[in-house]
Amino acid sequence: MKRLIAVIVMAGVLFGVTACSGSEKPAADTKADTGQTTQTEAADEEETITLRYGNAAVSTAQSAVNAMMFKEKVEALSGGKIKVEYIGESALGDQSQHYAMIKEGTLDLMQSSFDSFGSLEGGEDFRVVLAPYVFNNLDHIGKFVESSLFEEMKQSLEQSNNFHIIGVCTYCLPRNLNSTRPVASVADAKALKIRVPNSDCMLASWNYFGAEPVVMGGGELYSALENGLVEAQDNDVLNSYAASMHEVAEYYTEIEYINQCYVMFITQSTWDRLTDQQKAWIEEACAQTCEEHTEQFLASGEEYKQKLIDAGVTFVEPDLESWKKAAEDFAAENDGTLWTAGLYQKIRDLDE
C-alpha cells in the first residue's frame, strides 16, 4: 500500500499537480511582510464559479464516491470559490453522451477509466490498456502514467476531444470474472456469453478466448444475467457486490486480467478560462482525492470478497497460466492492428 501511494504522488507530477495549501505562505504572512499575495487574499480575489460534473454511474459506484470526494475537497481548498454541481445516475445520458457534451463544451467535468479512451478519436492506441495482463499490477500502471509514452498518447486524444486530463483520481481493484457457471480456465470460457462495454479490444480478446461477448450498458446487466441473456460480467469485488451481481451470478474467478485507473478531465474551453489559482485548486483536489480514495478502495478488497462469500458466492480457483498464455498470444496477433505496432511491448518493458 505504501508503495502504491508513493506511485500516486509521483503520478501527480506528470499532470502538473501543484500543492496549493501546502506550498502557500501562512495567512499571517501579509503582503506587507512578503510583498506577495497570500492564499487567503488570492481566494478573496477569485470569482465564484460552478462546474458541472457529469457521471453515468449509479450512486453506489466507486466513481460516484470519488466524484463526491473531489467535490468536497475542491470546494474546501478554494474556500467556496469553486463549486461543483454533481449530476449522476445517468441523468445526462450514458458515457458516450457525456463524452459528446465534453467535446461540445456543454459539460465541464467527468471521469472515466482510461481504457474508454480507445473508443475516442485520437485515442485508438489506448485500446492497448485493455489487452489482458498488459499491466502486471497497479505499480506498473503508475510507471505508465509517469512515462513519456503516456504523455505522447494523450496529446492527440486531448486535442481531438476538447478536454484536458487533470490527473489520475483513483487506482482500482483488479477486474475479475463473475459468472453464472464456474469458469476456471480459458477452455471453460468457450461459448461463454459475457457482457462487455463498447470496446474493440475487449470484444476481440473475449472472442479470441472462445467466448461470445455481448456489448451492453451497465444498467441492463443485472436483468440480462437474471434472464440468461448473458452468463458473465467482469468487475472487481466491490463494484460487483455494490451492484448486487452476486444475486444473479454465483461464481467468481479472480483472474485479475485487467488493472486500471480512473482519470478526471475537464473541457478544454473551461480549463482555458480558469485562472492559475483555480487550476491549482482543482489539480490539488484531484491529487488528494486520488490518494485518499485509492487507499480506501484497495483496502476494501478483502472485506468485499468476504461479503460475496457470505452471500453465497463460490470462488473458483483460476488456472492463471492458461489465461496469461492466451493473453500473450492475443497481444502478438493484434499488435499493429488494434494499436500501433510495438506499443504493447513498450508498456510491458516499463515494469522490467
C-alpha positions as CSV (number, residue, x, y, z in Angstrom):
1,M,0.0,0.0,0.0
2,K,2.8,2.5,0.9
3,R,4.5,1.8,-2.4
4,L,1.3,2.4,-4.3
5,I,0.6,5.7,-2.5
6,A,4.1,6.8,-3.4
7,V,3.3,6.0,-7.1
8,I,0.2,8.1,-6.9
9,V,2.1,11.1,-5.6
10,M,4.7,10.7,-8.3
11,A,2.0,10.4,-10.9
12,G,0.6,13.7,-9.8
13,V,3.8,15.3,-11.0
14,L,3.1,14.2,-14.6
15,F,-0.2,16.1,-14.6
16,G,1.3,19.3,-13.2
17,V,-0.3,18.9,-9.7
18,T,0.7,21.9,-7.6
19,A,0.1,21.8,-3.8
20,C,-1.8,25.0,-3.1
21,S,-2.5,24.6,0.6
22,G,0.9,23.0,1.4
23,S,3.1,25.4,-0.5
24,E,1.5,28.7,0.1
25,K,2.7,31.0,2.9
26,P,0.6,31.0,6.1
27,A,-2.3,33.5,6.3
28,A,-0.3,35.5,8.8
29,D,2.3,36.4,6.1
30,T,0.7,39.5,4.6
31,K,1.7,41.5,1.5
32,A,3.3,44.0,3.8
33,D,5.6,41.3,5.2
34,T,6.4,39.4,1.9
35,G,5.4,41.6,-0.9
36,Q,3.2,38.8,-2.3
37,T,-0.5,37.9,-2.2
38,T,-1.3,35.2,0.3
39,Q,-3.5,32.3,-0.4
40,T,-6.4,33.7,1.6
41,E,-6.2,37.0,-0.3
42,A,-5.9,35.2,-3.6
43,A,-9.1,33.3,-2.8
44,D,-10.9,36.5,-1.9
45,E,-9.9,38.0,-5.3
46,E,-11.3,35.0,-7.3
47,E,-14.8,35.0,-8.6
48,T,-17.0,32.1,-7.6
49,I,-17.6,29.6,-10.4
50,T,-19.7,26.5,-10.7
51,L,-18.5,23.4,-12.6
52,R,-21.0,20.8,-13.9
53,Y,-19.7,17.3,-13.2
54,G,-21.5,14.5,-15.0
55,N,-21.4,10.8,-14.3
56,A,-23.4,7.9,-15.8
57,A,-22.8,5.7,-12.8
58,V,-25.2,4.8,-10.0
59,S,-24.6,6.5,-6.6
60,T,-23.1,3.3,-5.1
61,A,-20.4,3.0,-7.7
62,Q,-16.9,4.0,-6.7
63,S,-16.7,6.6,-9.5
64,A,-19.6,8.4,-7.7
65,V,-17.9,8.1,-4.3
66,N,-14.8,9.5,-5.9
67,A,-16.6,12.4,-7.6
68,M,-18.3,13.5,-4.3
69,M,-14.9,13.3,-2.5
70,F,-13.4,15.6,-5.2
71,K,-16.4,18.0,-4.9
72,E,-15.8,18.3,-1.1
73,K,-12.1,18.8,-1.5
74,V,-12.1,21.4,-4.2
75,E,-14.8,23.4,-2.5
76,A,-12.8,23.4,0.7
77,L,-9.5,24.2,-0.9
78,S,-11.0,27.1,-2.8
79,G,-12.9,28.4,0.2
80,G,-16.1,28.0,-1.7
81,K,-14.8,29.9,-4.8
82,I,-15.2,26.7,-6.9
83,K,-18.5,24.9,-6.5
84,V,-19.3,21.6,-8.2
85,E,-22.8,20.6,-9.4
86,Y,-22.7,16.9,-9.5
87,I,-25.1,15.2,-11.9
88,G,-25.1,11.4,-11.6
89,E,-27.3,8.4,-12.1
90,S,-27.2,8.8,-15.9
91,A,-29.3,11.9,-15.7
92,L,-27.3,13.3,-18.7
93,G,-27.3,10.0,-20.6
94,D,-24.8,7.2,-20.9
95,Q,-21.0,7.6,-21.0
96,S,-20.9,8.3,-24.8
97,Q,-23.3,11.2,-24.3
98,H,-21.1,12.6,-21.5
99,Y,-18.1,12.5,-23.8
100,A,-20.2,14.2,-26.5
101,M,-21.1,17.0,-24.1
102,I,-17.5,17.4,-23.0
103,K,-16.5,17.7,-26.7
104,E,-19.2,20.3,-27.3
105,G,-18.3,22.3,-24.2
106,T,-21.7,21.9,-22.5
107,L,-20.3,19.8,-19.6
108,D,-17.3,20.8,-17.5
109,L,-16.0,17.7,-15.7
110,M,-16.2,13.9,-15.9
111,Q,-14.1,10.9,-15.0
112,S,-13.6,7.5,-16.7
113,S,-11.3,4.5,-16.6
114,F,-8.7,5.4,-19.2
115,D,-9.5,2.3,-21.2
116,S,-12.6,4.1,-22.5
117,F,-10.3,6.5,-24.4
118,G,-9.7,3.7,-27.0
119,S,-13.2,4.4,-28.5
120,L,-12.5,8.1,-29.0
121,E,-11.0,9.9,-32.0
122,G,-7.3,10.2,-31.5
123,G,-7.3,7.7,-28.7
124,E,-7.1,4.5,-30.7
125,D,-3.8,3.5,-29.1
126,F,-5.5,3.4,-25.7
127,R,-7.1,0.1,-26.8
128,V,-3.8,-1.5,-25.6
129,V,-4.6,-0.7,-21.9
130,L,-7.4,-3.3,-22.1
131,A,-5.1,-6.0,-23.5
132,P,-5.3,-8.7,-20.9
133,Y,-2.3,-8.6,-18.5
134,V,-0.6,-5.8,-20.3
135,F,-0.1,-4.4,-16.7
136,N,1.3,-6.6,-14.0
137,N,-0.2,-4.6,-11.2
138,L,-1.0,-1.0,-10.1
139,D,2.6,-0.1,-9.7
140,H,3.1,-0.9,-13.4
141,I,0.2,1.5,-14.3
142,G,1.9,4.1,-12.1
143,K,5.0,3.8,-14.2
144,F,3.0,4.1,-17.4
145,V,1.2,7.3,-16.4
146,E,4.6,8.8,-15.3
147,S,6.1,7.9,-18.7
148,S,6.8,10.0,-21.8
149,L,4.9,7.2,-23.7
150,F,1.7,8.1,-21.9
151,E,2.3,11.8,-22.4
152,E,2.6,11.2,-26.2
153,M,-0.5,9.1,-26.3
154,K,-2.7,11.6,-24.5
155,Q,-1.8,14.6,-26.6
156,S,-3.7,13.7,-29.8
157,L,-6.6,12.4,-27.6
158,E,-7.0,15.7,-25.8
159,Q,-6.7,17.8,-28.9
160,S,-9.3,15.7,-30.8
161,N,-11.9,15.6,-28.0
162,N,-11.7,19.1,-26.4
163,F,-10.6,18.1,-22.9
164,H,-7.6,18.4,-20.6
165,I,-6.7,15.5,-18.4
166,I,-6.3,16.8,-14.8
167,G,-4.9,13.6,-13.4
168,V,-5.5,10.1,-12.0
169,C,-8.3,10.3,-9.5
170,T,-8.1,6.7,-8.3
171,Y,-6.4,3.4,-8.8
172,C,-8.7,0.4,-8.9
173,L,-9.0,-3.1,-7.7
174,P,-8.3,-5.7,-10.5
175,R,-11.2,-6.8,-12.7
176,N,-12.2,-10.4,-12.4
177,L,-14.8,-12.8,-13.9
178,N,-18.3,-13.1,-12.3
179,S,-20.4,-15.8,-13.9
180,T,-23.5,-18.0,-13.6
181,R,-21.4,-21.1,-14.1
182,P,-17.9,-22.0,-12.9
183,V,-15.1,-20.8,-15.2
184,A,-11.5,-21.7,-14.1
185,S,-9.6,-21.7,-17.4
186,V,-9.7,-20.2,-20.9
187,A,-11.1,-23.6,-22.1
188,D,-14.0,-23.1,-19.7
189,A,-14.8,-19.8,-21.3
190,K,-15.7,-21.4,-24.6
191,A,-19.1,-20.0,-25.8
192,L,-19.5,-18.0,-22.5
193,K,-21.9,-15.1,-23.1
194,I,-20.1,-12.3,-21.4
195,R,-21.2,-8.7,-21.2
196,V,-18.6,-6.3,-22.3
197,P,-18.6,-2.5,-22.8
198,N,-18.3,-1.0,-26.3
199,S,-14.6,-1.7,-26.6
200,D,-12.9,-3.1,-29.7
201,C,-10.1,-4.6,-27.6
202,M,-12.4,-6.3,-25.1
203,L,-14.6,-7.7,-27.9
204,A,-11.5,-9.0,-29.7
205,S,-9.9,-10.5,-26.6
206,W,-13.0,-12.4,-25.4
207,N,-13.7,-13.6,-29.0
208,Y,-10.1,-14.8,-29.0
209,F,-10.7,-16.7,-25.7
210,G,-13.6,-18.5,-27.4
211,A,-16.4,-16.7,-25.6
212,E,-19.4,-14.9,-27.1
213,P,-19.1,-11.3,-25.9
214,V,-22.2,-9.1,-25.9
215,V,-22.0,-5.3,-25.9
216,M,-24.4,-4.0,-23.3
217,G,-24.8,-1.0,-21.0
218,G,-24.2,-1.5,-17.3
219,G,-27.8,-0.5,-16.5
220,E,-29.1,-3.6,-18.3
221,L,-26.6,-6.1,-16.9
222,Y,-28.5,-7.3,-13.8
223,S,-31.6,-8.2,-15.6
224,A,-29.6,-9.7,-18.5
225,L,-27.8,-12.1,-16.1
226,E,-31.1,-12.8,-14.3
227,N,-32.8,-13.7,-17.6
228,G,-29.9,-15.6,-19.1
229,L,-29.2,-13.2,-21.9
230,V,-25.7,-13.2,-20.7
231,E,-23.8,-15.5,-18.3
232,A,-20.9,-13.4,-17.1
233,Q,-19.6,-9.9,-16.4
234,D,-16.1,-8.7,-15.4
235,N,-15.7,-6.4,-12.4
236,D,-13.9,-6.0,-9.1
237,V,-15.3,-7.4,-5.9
238,L,-16.5,-4.1,-4.5
239,N,-18.4,-2.9,-7.6
240,S,-19.8,-6.4,-8.2
241,Y,-21.2,-6.5,-4.6
242,A,-22.5,-2.9,-4.7
243,A,-24.4,-3.7,-7.9
244,S,-25.8,-6.9,-6.3
245,M,-24.4,-9.1,-9.2
246,H,-24.0,-11.9,-6.7
247,E,-27.7,-12.3,-6.6
248,V,-27.8,-13.4,-10.3
249,A,-24.2,-14.7,-10.8
250,E,-23.0,-17.1,-8.1
251,Y,-19.4,-17.8,-9.3
252,Y,-16.4,-15.5,-9.1
253,T,-12.9,-16.2,-10.6
254,E,-10.0,-14.0,-9.6
255,I,-8.2,-13.9,-13.0
256,E,-7.1,-10.3,-12.3
257,Y,-6.7,-9.8,-16.0
258,I,-7.3,-6.0,-16.2
259,N,-5.7,-3.4,-13.9
260,Q,-6.8,0.1,-14.4
261,C,-7.1,3.6,-13.0
262,Y,-9.7,6.4,-13.4
263,V,-8.7,9.8,-14.7
264,M,-10.5,13.1,-14.3
265,F,-10.8,15.5,-17.2
266,I,-12.2,18.9,-17.9
267,T,-13.5,20.6,-21.1
268,Q,-10.5,22.4,-22.6
269,S,-12.5,25.6,-23.1
270,T,-13.4,25.6,-19.4
271,W,-9.8,24.9,-18.4
272,D,-8.6,27.8,-20.6
273,R,-10.9,30.2,-18.8
274,L,-9.7,29.4,-15.4
275,T,-7.0,31.4,-13.5
276,D,-3.8,29.8,-12.4
277,Q,-5.1,29.7,-8.8
278,Q,-8.3,28.0,-9.8
279,K,-6.4,25.4,-11.8
280,A,-4.1,24.8,-8.9
281,W,-7.1,24.2,-6.5
282,I,-8.5,21.6,-9.0
283,E,-5.3,19.8,-9.5
284,E,-4.6,19.6,-5.8
285,A,-8.2,18.4,-5.1
286,C,-7.7,15.7,-7.7
287,A,-4.4,14.6,-6.2
288,Q,-5.8,14.5,-2.7
289,T,-8.8,12.6,-3.9
290,C,-6.6,10.0,-5.7
291,E,-4.5,9.4,-2.6
292,E,-7.4,9.1,-0.2
293,H,-9.9,7.2,-2.3
294,T,-7.2,4.7,-3.6
295,E,-6.3,3.8,-0.1
296,Q,-10.0,3.2,0.8
297,F,-10.7,1.4,-2.4
298,L,-7.8,-1.0,-2.2
299,A,-8.3,-1.7,1.5
300,S,-11.9,-2.8,0.8
301,G,-10.9,-5.7,-1.4
302,E,-10.8,-8.4,1.3
303,E,-13.9,-7.0,3.1
304,Y,-16.0,-7.2,-0.1
305,K,-14.6,-10.6,-1.0
306,Q,-15.9,-11.9,2.3
307,K,-19.2,-10.2,1.7
308,L,-19.6,-12.1,-1.5
309,I,-18.7,-15.4,0.2
310,D,-21.2,-14.7,3.0
311,A,-23.8,-14.0,0.3
312,G,-23.2,-17.5,-1.1
313,V,-20.8,-16.8,-4.0
314,T,-18.4,-19.6,-4.8
315,F,-14.8,-18.5,-5.5
316,V,-13.4,-20.7,-8.3
317,E,-9.6,-21.5,-8.3
318,P,-8.3,-19.9,-11.5
319,D,-5.9,-21.6,-14.0
320,L,-3.9,-18.4,-14.4
321,E,-1.3,-20.0,-16.7
322,S,-4.0,-20.7,-19.3
323,W,-5.3,-17.1,-19.2
324,K,-1.8,-15.5,-19.4
325,K,-0.7,-17.7,-22.2
326,A,-3.8,-16.9,-24.2
327,A,-3.3,-13.2,-23.5
328,E,0.2,-13.2,-24.8
329,D,-0.9,-14.9,-28.0
330,F,-3.8,-12.4,-28.4
331,A,-1.4,-9.5,-28.0
332,A,1.1,-10.9,-30.5
333,E,-1.7,-11.5,-33.1
334,N,-3.2,-8.0,-32.7
335,D,-0.1,-5.9,-32.4
336,G,-0.1,-3.4,-35.2
337,T,-3.9,-3.9,-35.8
338,L,-5.7,-2.8,-32.6
339,W,-2.9,-0.5,-31.6
340,T,0.4,0.8,-33.0
341,A,2.9,-2.0,-33.6
342,G,5.4,-2.3,-30.7
343,L,3.2,-0.3,-28.2
344,Y,2.3,-3.3,-26.2
345,Q,5.9,-4.4,-25.6
346,K,6.9,-0.8,-24.8
347,I,4.3,-0.8,-21.9
348,R,5.4,-4.3,-20.8
349,D,9.1,-3.1,-20.7
350,L,8.2,-0.3,-18.3
351,D,8.0,-2.8,-15.5
352,E,11.3,-4.5,-16.1
